[in-house]
């Protein structure tokens, strides 16, 4: 898999008169190629860096061996331009995941250095089509080239680098009326939270962040912070339209059109996906900790040395914020003392979001915490190694909002 400069026709529809955008991608395209592996099988990727600068690949949401996690300065050295690196790991969980640069990610991911990774169940659900839907935005100028303000202090200190053009990129452009389909939504944007509305289907939400829900839920509007994913299994009743409320209007992201009808549509109820085997802990957690988000514009003073901080510390500390023995259950209060939302991502583990009333909610690897709010999560740290914990609004991570945990 070669990371390299590419030309991408990002602007489409009424803007299709504009030419391609100079971007970064894998194997000649952005998004990069769809990688598919069966649950429990090993994936081996020879990564070739031909971007012109150092980079690496992070396999987002996969509970893999620590040295394969792709974080320069923590799990590996960045791969220099012209260099190669072999990533090899077993995929333990079935679900929707993705891969992306983890070196200058606030710029390299924005330029297109990412792609989908699907881990198939050993017995996948019976559907007519399995469709990956990338949701992204881009900040482009009138010449269709990227506006070169990736390091802009305004973006770093506010809500992140938000694009001025957004769309979905589905892996399949048409379906039949009456088809039963699986939609795998992935928010690959640098900073934008997408409340995605999906029309033209009748179905259920079956998984979040690659992890099956304990019971299927009504779809409604699916809110996706950067890096979050959602799986929907549904029957097609009309053209499938994706949109989101921008705060000013209903912004249309794109369509999957209906072409023909399924002569034998399914009538069975949509069932939940098989569990990945992560067992919810019982009883009281072994430890309780607080991770406090601080800084940014209108955020007040904090002791950190950069724009953002966790618990008053900016950037990776020499010692881990949290060091635990393998199997330790830790309840963490994510407290957002800032004026902006943050999507907090933990590498190498999944955790339960704790619902109001104290019950365990969905399993996630990225949790959205809105401005001036807080959220409790419960994680059994069962994957040994050094793991990054950071905001996936990538400009926030670049300017202080990151730390790490060590599982021994």
Buried (B, 14 or more C-beta within 10 A) or exposed (E): BBBBBBBBEBBEEEEEEBEEBBBBBBBEBBBBBEBBBBBEEEBEBEBBBEBEBBBBBBBBBBBBBBEBBBBBEBBBEBBEEEBEBEBEBBBBBBBBBBBBBBBBBBBBBBBBBBBBBBBBBEEBBEBBBBBBBBBBBBBBEEEBBBBEEBBBEEBBBBBBBBBEBBBBBBBEEBBBBBBBBBBBBBBBBBBBBBBBBBEBBEBBBBBBBBBBBEEBBEBEEBBBBBBBBBBBBBBBBEBBBBBBEEEEEEBBBBBBEBEEEBEEBBEEEBEBBBBBEBEEBEEEBBEEBEBBBBBBBEBEEBEBEBBBBBBEBBBBEEEBBBBBEEEBBBBBBBBBBBBBBBBBBBBBBBBBBBEEEEEBBBBBBBBBBEBEEBBBBBBBBBBBBBBBBBBBBBBBBBBBBBBBBBBE
